[in-house]
Amino acid sequence: MNNAPEHVPLIRTTRGGFPECVHLGSVAVVDADGRLIAEVGDGHGMNFTRSALKPLQALGFVQDGGLAHFGFDSQMLALMCASHGGEAMHVKVVQRMLERIDAKESDLRCGCHPPSYFTHTETSIPPGARFSQLHHNCSGKHAGFLAFCRMHGQPLRRYLDLDSPLQQRVRANVERFAGSRDLPMGIDGCSAPNFAIPLSSLAHSFCRLALRETPELAALAYAMTRHPDLVSGTARSDLMLMQAGKGDWVSKVGAEGVQAIGVRSRGIGIAIRVADGNRRALHVATIAVLQQLGLIDEPASTPLAKMDQRVIRNYRGTAVGAVEPLFALPPLA
């Protein structure tokens, strides 16, 4: 059965005033009851959550008292929800987590890549620089996985196995929030299982997170909004979004064009998907959604200024085109 979402044109780029690229996607906005109150494209379509799933992947550890068991602080919990930039501040917290649970860098199974800090800040990797799994953007999540296993006396080497108690617990939590047990599953870039869920369910999950529906969700939301620099990093979109929200918005981006935001004061959740994964299109779509919902006016006066990529410039800084939203959300009741 083909469950591909029915995306629509979401963002268009122009060059010299002539259309050049069109990015398809969907937007879902839900209320606290999970009711879809505004959508563009396929608001109920199934989409892989990618790293937007991380708060739910950390939830079981919090539910079972892991924070108190190991004396984890809010910085550590923020790293469990992070797609971090591999900066020194991120690596140090992950090292503290591993020390606290008597685990080593070699126990991680996330792999290694150059810190994304260099890509997002457009800086060069220093000659001779060496990196480890600690620099992987998901190392905090994986350290949290190890902590869950250590707390429950489970072998660390099996923590990514689909039939492990840890991954079964993650799946149960995801199914509960998605409202379905029939979820497509795949393996994420960090080798952890990941799930596709309805876009509206992703939005509702972040609404519930922002509203701090349970003590466990409150702990996760507090950690993420208290330490947005740890959840993301320098020049990263989640840092900008949570700074702009001033504690009211909880935000998490996912690979391949996924953005989820919960807004506590409005009792709404937002999920955006750009189908081709284009980051610039996702940023412009996110700004447009926030503006159309009345959550921001002009981004230039907010921490979101660097996300506002509506002008295309060449390497000389000359404006050569534009990035334009093609959608309009209906007014909310």
Rosetta silent file (secondary structure, phi, psi, omega in degrees, C-alpha in Angstrom):
SEQUENCE: MNNAPEHVPLIRTTRGGFPECVHLGSVAVVDADGRLIAEVGDGHGMNFTRSALKPLQALGFVQDGGLAHFGFDSQMLALMCASHGGEAMHVKVVQRMLERIDAKESDLRCGCHPPSYFTHTETSIPPGARFSQLHHNCSGKHAGFLAFCRMHGQPLRRYLDLDSPLQQRVRANVERFAGSRDLPMGIDGCSAPNFAIPLSSLAHSFCRLALRETPELAALAYAMTRHPDLVSGTARSDLMLMQAGKGDWVSKVGAEGVQAIGVRSRGIGIAIRVADGNRRALHVATIAVLQQLGLIDEPASTPLAKMDQRVIRNYRGTAVGAVEPLFALPPLA
SCORE:     score description
SCORE:     0.000 S_00000001
   1 L     0.000  134.451 -179.490    0.000    0.000    0.000 S_00000001
   2 L   -87.849  111.058  179.952    1.313    3.422   -0.949 S_00000001
   3 L  -104.272   18.713 -178.163    1.218    5.673    2.109 S_00000001
   4 L   -61.576  132.571  179.533    3.213    8.512    0.540 S_00000001
   5 L   -65.435  150.301 -179.423    1.889   11.885    1.735 S_00000001
   6 L   -92.455   75.979 -179.410    0.155   14.089   -0.816 S_00000001
   7 L   -69.590  159.572  179.027    2.467   17.087   -0.584 S_00000001
   8 E  -128.377  165.008  175.247    1.778   20.342   -2.427 S_00000001
   9 E   -57.720  123.505 -175.561    4.015   23.197   -3.650 S_00000001
  10 E  -111.820  -43.874 -175.672    5.179   24.929   -0.482 S_00000001
  11 E  -135.304  140.393  176.591    8.171   27.086   -1.439 S_00000001
  12 E  -125.360  138.824  170.975    9.357   28.535   -4.752 S_00000001
  13 E  -106.810  145.602  176.670   12.716   30.017   -5.615 S_00000001
  14 E  -124.765  156.314  174.347   13.125   32.554   -8.380 S_00000001
  15 E  -137.432  121.920 -175.300   16.143   33.898  -10.217 S_00000001
  16 L    62.700   27.677  179.505   15.863   37.161  -12.099 S_00000001
  17 L    81.805   -0.853 -178.556   12.150   37.108  -11.294 S_00000001
  18 E  -108.591  137.674 -179.292   11.637   33.769  -13.102 S_00000001
  19 E   -58.888  137.777  179.875   10.715   30.554  -11.245 S_00000001
  20 E  -120.434  -47.964 -179.058   13.648   28.179  -10.797 S_00000001
  21 E  -134.084  148.878  172.925   12.798   25.568   -8.129 S_00000001
  22 E  -127.693  129.643  179.830    9.641   24.405   -6.381 S_00000001
  23 E  -108.888  120.685  178.352    9.782   22.544   -3.066 S_00000001
  24 E   -82.668  156.610  176.822    6.803   20.372   -2.153 S_00000001
  25 E   178.341 -171.622  179.947    5.712   19.825    1.425 S_00000001
  26 E  -146.121  157.089  176.988    2.993   19.916    4.050 S_00000001
  27 E  -133.928  136.380  174.640    2.146   21.795    7.255 S_00000001
  28 E  -127.699  131.537  174.262    0.028   20.619   10.172 S_00000001
  29 E  -123.947  126.200 -177.188   -1.179   22.789   13.064 S_00000001
  30 E  -125.434  159.378  174.686   -3.094   21.083   15.863 S_00000001
  31 E   -94.570 -174.875 -174.886   -4.721   22.122   19.122 S_00000001
  32 L   -65.426  -20.562  177.365   -4.243   20.557   22.548 S_00000001
  33 L   -88.860   -0.414 -178.948   -6.788   17.843   21.724 S_00000001
  34 L    85.396    7.369  179.861   -4.863   16.858   18.606 S_00000001
  35 L   -75.790  131.243  178.806   -7.492   18.340   16.293 S_00000001
  36 E   -73.274  111.760 -175.564   -6.062   19.533   13.003 S_00000001
  37 E  -104.521  -10.772  174.003   -6.949   23.222   12.967 S_00000001
  38 E  -161.346  141.439  178.127   -4.908   24.300    9.952 S_00000001
  39 E  -151.588  155.216  168.305   -3.079   22.429    7.243 S_00000001
  40 E  -128.532  133.329 -177.942   -1.325   22.822    3.945 S_00000001
  41 L    72.137 -130.480 -174.203   -0.968   19.754    1.787 S_00000001
  42 L  -108.648   90.135 -177.014   -1.374   16.491    3.683 S_00000001
  43 L   -67.714  -20.508  178.530   -1.637   17.275    7.384 S_00000001
  44 L  -104.929    4.728 -176.894   -2.222   13.632    8.272 S_00000001
  45 L   -65.121  149.862  179.127    0.391   12.207    5.906 S_00000001
  46 E   -80.249  129.727  177.884    3.013    9.796    7.206 S_00000001
  47 E  -139.720  140.764  173.330    6.512   11.247    7.452 S_00000001
  48 E   -63.957  137.627 -176.017    9.684    9.980    9.061 S_00000001
  49 L   -81.356  -27.158 -175.105   10.333   12.011   12.184 S_00000001
  50 H    49.043 -134.848 -172.453   14.115   11.730   12.086 S_00000001
  51 H   -73.239   -9.155  173.222   15.680   13.763   14.941 S_00000001
  52 H   -65.854  -12.161  178.895   12.366   15.404   15.849 S_00000001
  53 H   -79.835  -12.140 -167.974   11.702   12.069   17.584 S_00000001
  54 H   -56.673  -40.028  176.761   14.443   12.561   20.157 S_00000001
  55 H   -58.553  -37.033  178.136   12.273   13.827   23.051 S_00000001
  56 H   -73.596  -29.491  176.146   10.153   10.669   22.737 S_00000001
  57 H   -70.302  -24.688  178.124   13.277    8.529   22.512 S_00000001
  58 H   -90.249  -12.294 -170.758   14.414   10.023   25.836 S_00000001
  59 H   -61.689  -42.371 -177.497   11.001    9.760   27.484 S_00000001
  60 H   -59.808  -39.251  178.050   11.335    6.204   28.824 S_00000001
  61 H   -61.100  -42.447  179.801   14.524    7.084   30.701 S_00000001
  62 H   -70.023  -41.856  179.953   12.758   10.013   32.388 S_00000001
  63 H   -58.401  -35.255 -176.029    9.622    7.963   33.111 S_00000001
  64 L   -89.643   11.145  176.381   11.695    5.337   34.921 S_00000001
  65 L    79.591   23.841 -176.802   13.409    7.837   37.194 S_00000001
  66 H   -63.773  -32.289 -179.242   16.709    7.866   35.343 S_00000001
  67 H   -62.155  -50.121  179.174   17.471   11.488   36.155 S_00000001
  68 H   -69.209  -36.305 -177.337   17.417   10.911   39.885 S_00000001
  69 H   -59.004  -42.668 -177.870   19.017    7.464   39.583 S_00000001
  70 H  -105.280   -2.886 -176.300   22.173    8.839   37.981 S_00000001
  71 L    69.686   32.918  177.655   21.947   12.449   39.160 S_00000001
  72 L   -71.050  138.538  177.830   21.537   13.712   35.603 S_00000001
  73 L   -99.715 -178.458 -175.771   20.941   17.449   35.357 S_00000001
  74 H   -67.905  -26.982  175.705   18.950   19.450   32.803 S_00000001
  75 H   -64.297  -42.485  179.125   22.021   19.918   30.609 S_00000001
  76 H   -65.035  -40.365  178.794   22.364   16.164   30.264 S_00000001
  77 H   -66.564  -38.635  176.342   18.684   15.780   29.478 S_00000001
  78 H   -59.433  -40.014  179.499   18.947   18.523   26.847 S_00000001
  79 H   -67.418  -28.827  176.832   21.796   16.578   25.213 S_00000001
  80 H   -67.167  -23.076 -179.779   19.609   13.474   25.107 S_00000001
  81 L  -101.610    7.586 -166.365   17.206   15.481   22.924 S_00000001
  82 L   -93.918  150.220  159.279   19.928   17.159   20.877 S_00000001
  83 L  -116.736   76.920 -165.818   21.161   17.220   17.324 S_00000001
  84 L   -83.134  167.292 -175.222   24.178   19.127   18.501 S_00000001
  85 L   -88.663    4.234  179.847   26.992   20.795   16.594 S_00000001
  86 L    70.809   26.502  177.900   29.848   18.867   18.170 S_00000001
  87 L   -80.764  166.703 -177.048   31.159   21.936   19.959 S_00000001
  88 H   -55.992  -38.840 -178.278   33.254   21.702   23.122 S_00000001
  89 H   -64.472  -31.726  179.044   30.216   22.484   25.294 S_00000001
  90 H   -75.463  -46.489 -178.242   28.358   19.519   23.788 S_00000001
  91 H   -60.404  -40.976 -178.998   31.238   17.069   24.008 S_00000001
  92 H   -62.493  -39.740 -179.768   31.902   17.919   27.661 S_00000001
  93 H   -68.719  -41.271  178.250   28.314   17.188   28.688 S_00000001
  94 H   -63.623  -39.360  176.633   28.287   13.852   26.856 S_00000001
  95 H   -60.559  -41.219  178.038   31.563   12.929   28.545 S_00000001
  96 H   -63.356  -38.656  178.481   29.995   13.689   31.934 S_00000001
  97 H   -62.218  -46.868 -178.760   27.035   11.477   31.060 S_00000001
  98 H   -64.649  -40.105  177.860   29.261    8.560   30.137 S_00000001
  99 H   -62.683  -40.229 -177.509   31.363    8.974   33.278 S_00000001
 100 H   -63.875  -30.672 -177.273   28.217    9.051   35.421 S_00000001
 101 L  -104.963    8.984  179.350   27.038    5.690   34.049 S_00000001
 102 L    58.142   51.710  176.600   30.504    4.098   33.889 S_00000001
 103 L  -126.753  167.035 -176.813   30.539    3.838   30.094 S_00000001
 104 L  -121.264  163.584  176.691   33.106    4.734   27.441 S_00000001
 105 H   -55.646  -35.901 -178.824   33.082    6.490   24.074 S_00000001
 106 H   -69.008  -14.997  176.359   33.623    3.097   22.468 S_00000001
 107 H   -76.301  -19.138  178.078   30.287    1.891   23.910 S_00000001
 108 L   -67.997  150.141  179.079   28.478    4.360   21.633 S_00000001
 109 L  -126.023   27.693 -176.526   27.148    2.973   18.350 S_00000001
 110 L   -89.445  -16.611 -175.817   26.347    6.216   16.566 S_00000001
 111 L    86.495 -172.754 -174.748   29.442    6.387   14.385 S_00000001
 112 L  -136.780  139.611  172.493   31.564    9.450   13.719 S_00000001
 113 L  -147.247  158.795  176.292   31.307   12.475   11.446 S_00000001
 114 L   -60.132  142.181 -179.476   32.924   15.942   11.408 S_00000001
 115 L   -53.869  134.743  179.268   31.049   18.318   13.714 S_00000001
 116 L   -68.180  -10.948  175.560   28.171   20.034   11.951 S_00000001
 117 H   -51.134  -41.087 -175.585   29.358   23.254   13.606 S_00000001
 118 H   -68.282  -37.457  177.591   31.687   23.813   10.673 S_00000001
 119 H   -67.303  -46.933 -174.264   28.916   23.473    8.099 S_00000001
 120 H   -73.403  -26.338  178.086   26.469   25.742    9.903 S_00000001
 121 H   -97.970   -0.547  179.497   29.032   28.438   10.676 S_00000001
 122 L    54.594   45.409  177.168   30.657   28.147    7.226 S_00000001
 123 L  -117.413  157.653 -176.900   34.078   27.713    8.780 S_00000001
 124 L   -85.582  146.098  174.183   36.877   25.363    7.785 S_00000001
 125 L   -69.661  128.009 -179.036   37.863   22.306    9.779 S_00000001
 126 L   -58.657  141.592  178.536   41.268   23.013   11.368 S_00000001
 127 L   -58.144  134.307  177.949   44.146   21.083    9.767 S_00000001
 128 L    79.828    1.853 -179.565   44.877   17.880   11.639 S_00000001
 129 L   -64.473  139.806  179.107   41.647   18.012   13.672 S_00000001
 130 L  -123.885  141.903 -175.950   40.489   14.613   14.892 S_00000001
 131 L  -128.848  157.629  179.144   37.000   13.681   15.964 S_00000001
 132 L  -126.901 -176.567  177.755   35.335   10.816   17.797 S_00000001
 133 H   -61.741  -21.484  177.558   31.813    9.530   18.298 S_00000001
 134 H   -61.331  -26.933 -178.477   31.420   12.191   20.993 S_00000001
 135 H   -84.711  -10.373  178.086   31.237   14.766   18.191 S_00000001
 136 L   -61.351  139.898 -174.975   28.382   12.965   16.427 S_00000001
 137 L   -62.573  -18.901 -179.466   25.243   15.100   16.565 S_00000001
 138 L  -104.257   12.423 -174.619   23.346   12.216   18.210 S_00000001
 139 H   -63.447  -31.798  177.328   25.944   11.272   20.826 S_00000001
 140 H   -66.524  -41.325  176.729   23.809   12.687   23.654 S_00000001
 141 H   -61.202  -44.188 -178.454   20.839   10.590   22.602 S_00000001
 142 H   -68.287  -35.718  175.182   23.021    7.502   22.453 S_00000001
 143 H   -63.254  -36.974  175.217   24.535    8.251   25.858 S_00000001
 144 H   -65.728  -38.960  175.160   20.970    8.409   27.158 S_00000001
 145 H   -58.979  -45.443  178.959   20.240    5.061   25.551 S_00000001
 146 H   -61.898  -38.528 -179.875   23.248    3.593   27.338 S_00000001
 147 H   -63.342  -41.205  177.419   22.054    5.115   30.609 S_00000001
 148 H   -59.145  -45.638 -179.215   18.641    3.431   30.222 S_00000001
 149 H   -64.834  -42.645 -179.767   20.361    0.092   29.672 S_00000001
 150 H   -62.643  -42.074 -178.689   22.727    0.555   32.589 S_00000001
 151 H   -62.766  -34.592 -176.190   19.851    1.473   34.903 S_00000001
 152 L  -101.423   11.256  176.632   17.941   -1.674   33.953 S_00000001
 153 L    66.573   30.504 -179.341   20.919   -4.030   33.909 S_00000001
 154 L   -98.588  149.436 -178.973   20.755   -4.589   30.160 S_00000001
 155 L   -64.423  131.273 -177.790   23.828   -5.254   27.993 S_00000001
 156 H   -65.297  -33.270 -173.237   25.153   -2.042   26.482 S_00000001
 157 H   -67.637  -15.483 -176.226   26.211   -3.709   23.251 S_00000001
 158 H  -104.998   13.730 -168.628   22.582   -4.514   22.306 S_00000001
 159 L   -67.729  -18.624  177.858   21.043   -1.117   22.869 S_00000001
 160 L   -96.113   -5.663 -179.683   20.208   -0.548   19.187 S_00000001
 161 L   -62.663  137.050 -176.930   18.711   -4.000   18.611 S_00000001
 162 L   -60.389  -31.709 -177.679   15.068   -3.777   17.584 S_00000001
 163 L   -94.269    7.837  177.963   14.053   -6.415   20.130 S_00000001
 164 L   -70.832  150.460  177.945   15.990   -4.862   23.023 S_00000001
 165 H   -55.437  -36.149  178.924   13.902   -3.666   25.993 S_00000001
 166 H   -61.319  -54.639 -175.976   15.113   -0.109   25.301 S_00000001
 167 H   -70.252  -28.037  172.860   13.968    0.029   21.677 S_00000001
 168 H   -66.598  -37.113  178.076   10.737   -1.779   22.514 S_00000001
 169 H   -68.098  -42.793  177.211   10.069    0.912   25.115 S_00000001
 170 H   -58.770  -47.126 -178.551   10.839    3.670   22.615 S_00000001
 171 H   -60.351  -41.316 -179.767    8.484    2.090   20.110 S_00000001
 172 H   -61.923  -41.895  178.473    5.702    1.821   22.703 S_00000001
 173 H   -66.535  -42.173  179.061    6.001    5.503   23.561 S_00000001
 174 H   -63.640  -43.270  178.985    6.055    6.541   19.904 S_00000001
 175 H   -62.045  -38.119  179.793    2.998    4.391   19.151 S_00000001
 176 H   -65.184  -43.163 -179.756    1.159    5.934   22.089 S_00000001
 177 H   -73.900  -30.326  179.109    1.848    9.464   20.922 S_00000001
 178 H   -81.155  -17.687 -178.803    1.125    8.597   17.293 S_00000001
 179 L    71.823   25.918 -178.347   -2.120    6.841   18.194 S_00000001
 180 L  -156.178  148.051  176.103   -1.232    3.857   16.031 S_00000001
 181 L  -103.512   -3.667 -177.516    0.684    0.589   16.223 S_00000001
 182 L  -104.049   73.506 -174.318    1.113    0.289   12.452 S_00000001
 183 L  -110.548  129.463  173.008    4.078    2.619   11.965 S_00000001
 184 L   -60.125  139.659 -178.425    6.676    2.371    9.199 S_00000001
 185 E  -125.461  142.551  175.137   10.120    1.861   10.704 S_00000001
 186 E  -145.276  178.515  179.667   13.576    2.558    9.320 S_00000001
 187 E  -104.668  128.968 -176.875   17.117    3.062   10.563 S_00000001
 188 L   -76.704  174.296  179.481   18.279    6.623   11.147 S_00000001
 189 L   -62.037  -24.779  179.755   21.648    8.093   10.209 S_00000001
 190 L   -92.913    6.400  177.981   22.938    7.346   13.707 S_00000001
 191 L    82.136    1.787  176.844   21.866    3.661   13.404 S_00000001
 192 L   -85.492  148.621  174.053   18.937    3.984   15.832 S_00000001
 193 E   -60.531  143.793  178.304   15.445    2.857   14.796 S_00000001
 194 E  -137.310  158.442 -172.680   13.211    5.692   13.596 S_00000001
 195 E  -129.596  147.814  168.591    9.509    5.863   12.777 S_00000001
 196 E   -93.987  133.847  178.135    7.175    7.564   10.346 S_00000001
 197 E  -136.313  163.147  176.315    4.073    9.005   11.984 S_00000001
 198 E   -57.730  141.363 -179.726    1.271   11.300   10.796 S_00000001
 199 H   -58.245  -37.359  178.376    2.440   14.902   10.547 S_00000001
 200 H   -64.182  -33.925  178.278   -0.490   15.912   12.766 S_00000001
 201 H   -69.811  -37.136  175.340    0.691   13.419   15.419 S_00000001
 202 H   -63.164  -43.355  177.788    4.161   14.946   15.389 S_00000001
 203 H   -61.561  -42.895 -178.877    2.593   18.371   15.860 S_00000001
 204 H   -66.917  -36.444  177.843    0.417   17.070   18.713 S_00000001
 205 H   -59.005  -41.411 -179.130    3.415   15.445   20.397 S_00000001
 206 H   -77.188  -26.681  171.375    5.146   18.822   20.526 S_00000001
 207 H   -63.953  -46.281  179.411    1.994   20.542   21.718 S_00000001
 208 H   -64.283  -37.135  176.608    1.830   18.081   24.623 S_00000001
 209 H   -64.125  -47.517 -179.335    5.538   18.613   25.250 S_00000001
 210 H   -63.322  -37.198 -179.259    5.162   22.407   25.277 S_00000001
 211 L   -78.016   -5.157  178.561    2.139   22.191   27.590 S_00000001
 212 L    54.709   53.482 -171.992    4.162   19.988   29.965 S_00000001
 213 L   -59.178  -32.934  178.265    1.290   17.525   30.054 S_00000001
 214 L  -131.166  164.194  176.678    3.059   15.185   32.504 S_00000001
 215 H   -56.700  -35.247 -179.747    5.977   15.638   34.914 S_00000001
 216 H   -68.484  -43.910  177.188    8.180   13.718   32.481 S_00000001
 217 H   -66.475  -33.920  177.121    7.240   15.933   29.534 S_00000001
 218 H   -63.016  -40.535  179.314    7.720   18.974   31.771 S_00000001
 219 H   -64.432  -41.582  179.292   11.279   17.858   32.538 S_00000001
 220 H   -65.377  -45.797 -179.392   12.023   17.404   28.837 S_00000001
 221 H   -64.515  -40.354  178.731   10.490   20.752   27.865 S_00000001
 222 H   -61.857  -46.528 -178.298   12.335   22.555   30.657 S_00000001
 223 H   -62.116  -42.977 -176.888   15.674   21.079   29.633 S_00000001
 224 H   -69.087  -42.575 -178.411   15.182   21.913   25.957 S_00000001
 225 H   -78.696  -25.211  177.926   13.992   25.479   26.487 S_00000001
 226 H   -76.389  -31.207 -175.513   16.530   26.137   29.256 S_00000001
 227 L  -129.681   59.318 -179.743   19.450   24.922   27.128 S_00000001
 228 H   -64.111  -24.215  177.112   18.628   25.506   23.443 S_00000001
 229 H   -68.331  -28.746  177.390   22.353   25.948   22.754 S_00000001
 230 H   -82.360  -32.472  178.144   22.890   22.357   23.871 S_00000001
 231 H   -66.622  -30.426 -178.282   19.909   21.032   21.914 S_00000001
 232 L  -131.512  -90.887  178.290   21.378   22.508   18.729 S_00000001
 233 L   146.885 -175.311 -177.036   24.350   24.864   18.719 S_00000001
 234 L   -56.733  131.211  176.389   25.866   27.965   17.195 S_00000001
 235 L    63.854   26.144 -178.109   24.004   29.272   14.108 S_00000001
 236 L  -105.470  150.766 -172.993   21.418   26.472   14.344 S_00000001
 237 H   -66.248  -40.532 -178.849   17.699   26.827   13.734 S_00000001
 238 H   -65.900  -33.991  174.601   16.444   25.268   16.991 S_00000001
 239 H   -62.066  -47.101 -179.127   18.620   27.659   18.984 S_00000001
 240 H   -63.281  -43.342 -178.060   17.168   30.614   17.091 S_00000001
 241 H   -64.397  -46.049 -177.402   13.599   29.356   17.404 S_00000001
 242 H   -73.831  -28.084  171.946   13.730   28.693   21.133 S_00000001
 243 H   -66.659  -42.362  179.021   15.505   31.980   21.776 S_00000001
 244 H   -64.692  -35.303 -179.489   12.769   33.774   19.826 S_00000001
 245 H   -76.565  -13.706  175.948   10.117   31.891   21.795 S_00000001
 246 L    52.110   44.253  178.368   11.643   32.971   25.123 S_00000001
 247 L    90.391  -10.339 -178.245   10.712   29.716   26.836 S_00000001
 248 L   -87.677  -26.187 -177.519    7.268   29.511   25.240 S_00000001
 249 E  -109.092  134.973  170.367    8.296   27.453   22.219 S_00000001
 250 E  -113.440  131.040 -167.287    9.894   24.022   22.269 S_00000001
 251 E  -135.551  144.221  173.596   11.461   23.156   18.942 S_00000001
 252 E  -151.900  125.172  176.782   13.238   20.269   17.247 S_00000001
 253 E   -88.665  157.141  173.720   14.414   19.926   13.685 S_00000001
 254 E  -133.801  155.056  179.621   14.842   16.613   11.899 S_00000001
 255 L   -60.480  159.666  177.696   16.851   15.610    8.864 S_00000001
 256 L    61.089   40.921  167.587   15.278   15.704    5.410 S_00000001
 257 L    80.266   36.664  178.971   13.140   18.771    6.001 S_00000001
 258 E  -111.331  133.657  173.781   11.317   18.140    9.287 S_00000001
 259 E  -140.569  128.514  177.023   10.544   20.855   11.849 S_00000001
 260 E  -123.879  139.003 -178.581    8.327   20.479   14.932 S_00000001
 261 E  -141.872  133.683  170.835    7.362   23.278   17.324 S_00000001
 262 E  -111.944  136.044 -177.394    5.099   23.369   20.361 S_00000001
 263 E  -117.508  107.681 -172.902    3.721   26.723   21.536 S_00000001
 264 L   -64.955  -46.448 -174.136    2.705   26.681   25.173 S_00000001
 265 L   -65.974  -26.664 -179.494    0.854   30.014   25.349 S_00000001
 266 L  -100.390  -10.328 -178.816   -1.350   29.159   22.373 S_00000001
 267 L    62.412   41.308 -179.399   -1.787   25.477   23.145 S_00000001
 268 E  -130.385  158.697  172.289   -0.844   24.464   19.625 S_00000001
 269 E  -124.241  146.253 -177.135    1.642   22.203   17.905 S_00000001
 270 E  -127.618  134.565  172.194    3.198   22.765   14.498 S_00000001
 271 E  -134.786  133.226 -176.979    4.864   20.255   12.192 S_00000001
 272 E  -126.367  139.453  175.223    6.385   21.130    8.833 S_00000001
 273 E  -134.558  122.763  169.709    7.834   18.825    6.195 S_00000001
 274 E  -100.742  117.155 -164.227    9.706   19.880    3.071 S_00000001
 275 L   -65.718  -30.663 -179.522    9.687   16.740    0.965 S_00000001
 276 L   -91.866    4.425  174.843   13.060   17.143   -0.738 S_00000001
 277 L    76.153   10.937 -176.361   14.787   17.976    2.554 S_00000001
 278 L   -67.981  122.040 -175.007   15.974   21.429    1.416 S_00000001
 279 H   -68.175  -42.352 -179.495   17.126   23.354    4.501 S_00000001
 280 H   -62.032  -42.781  178.180   16.652   26.829    3.042 S_00000001
 281 H   -63.412  -39.506  178.354   13.102   25.986    2.001 S_00000001
 282 H   -63.362  -42.689  179.737   12.377   24.590    5.460 S_00000001
 283 H   -61.923  -45.771 -178.921   13.651   27.760    7.128 S_00000001
 284 H   -67.240  -39.277  177.211   11.525   30.030    4.944 S_00000001
 285 H   -62.705  -40.623 -179.830    8.467   27.793    5.402 S_00000001
 286 H   -64.613  -45.316  177.462    8.953   27.864    9.179 S_00000001
 287 H   -60.108  -43.713 -178.805    9.225   31.660    9.255 S_00000001
 288 H   -63.166  -42.208  178.466    6.114   31.936    7.075 S_00000001
 289 H   -61.760  -45.734 -179.939    4.107   29.622    9.334 S_00000001
 290 H   -62.378  -38.775  178.116    5.098   31.581   12.444 S_00000001
 291 H   -67.959  -45.510 -177.465    4.158   34.857   10.753 S_00000001
 292 H   -67.029  -25.565  176.200    0.829   33.570    9.456 S_00000001
 293 L   -86.136   -0.873  178.758   -0.041   32.270   12.919 S_00000001
 294 L    75.757   20.175 -179.030    0.726   35.691   14.387 S_00000001
 295 L   -86.307  -24.423  172.976    3.595   34.402   16.506 S_00000001
 296 L  -140.020  160.673  171.976    6.127   36.821   14.998 S_00000001
 297 L   -97.935 -104.471  176.114    5.998   39.957   12.889 S_00000001
 298 L   -93.320  126.893 -177.061    9.189   40.652   10.970 S_00000001
 299 H   -66.665  -17.208 -176.887   11.982   38.199   11.803 S_00000001
 300 H   -58.632  -27.802 -177.953   14.664   40.862   11.308 S_00000001
 301 H   -96.024   13.481 -177.213   14.075   42.110   14.856 S_00000001
 302 L  -127.541  171.274  174.492   14.247   38.626   16.398 S_00000001
 303 H   -62.756   -7.945 -178.623   16.846   35.865   16.816 S_00000001
 304 H   -84.723    3.359 -175.465   15.267   34.363   13.667 S_00000001
 305 H   -55.165  -40.674 -177.851   16.891   36.958   11.398 S_00000001
 306 H   -73.661  -18.930  175.222   19.525   34.481   10.166 S_00000001
 307 H   -80.269  -17.740 -175.197   16.824   31.924    9.365 S_00000001
 308 L   -80.577   84.963 -172.663   15.043   34.436    7.156 S_00000001
 309 L  -103.150   43.672 -175.928   16.647   33.389    3.872 S_00000001
 310 L   -77.002  -15.569  176.863   14.117   34.896    1.471 S_00000001
 311 E  -104.338  127.690  176.624   16.813   36.691   -0.535 S_00000001
 312 E   -93.376  124.089  179.778   19.191   34.579   -2.634 S_00000001
 313 E  -119.087  147.256  175.769   22.658   36.096   -2.878 S_00000001
 314 L   -86.433 -173.692 -174.483   25.634   34.989   -4.910 S_00000001
 315 L   -70.137  -11.842  174.374   29.195   34.742   -3.607 S_00000001
 316 L   -92.215   -2.211 -178.869   29.712   38.476   -4.125 S_00000001
 317 L    87.315    6.985 -179.506   26.709   39.237   -1.952 S_00000001
 318 L   -79.256  133.884  176.249   24.577   40.382   -4.868 S_00000001
 319 E   -71.167  119.700 -176.015   20.833   39.688   -4.600 S_00000001
 320 E  -121.471   -6.624 -178.741   20.022   37.399   -7.519 S_00000001
 321 E  -172.420 -170.730 -176.176   16.731   35.779   -6.555 S_00000001
 322 E  -144.236  157.715  173.743   14.125   35.093   -3.911 S_00000001
 323 E  -117.682  118.567 -169.291   12.615   32.288   -1.847 S_00000001
 324 E  -123.497  131.119  172.113    8.843   32.649   -1.658 S_00000001
 325 E   -68.284  141.797  178.521    6.150   30.817    0.324 S_00000001
 326 L  -109.371   10.182 -173.076    3.335   29.530   -1.895 S_00000001
 327 L  -124.957  158.961  173.571    0.881   28.784    0.901 S_00000001
 328 L  -137.889  119.490  177.362   -1.511   30.587    3.193 S_00000001
 329 L   -72.608  141.603  175.767   -2.760   29.002    6.392 S_00000001
 330 L   -68.293  151.605  178.229   -6.456   29.549    7.092 S_00000001
 331 L   -59.997  140.039  177.615   -7.195   31.806   10.093 S_00000001
 332 L   -80.901  146.188  179.438   -7.404   29.932   13.370 S_00000001
 333 L   -67.615    0.000    0.000  -10.664   30.055   15.281 S_00000001
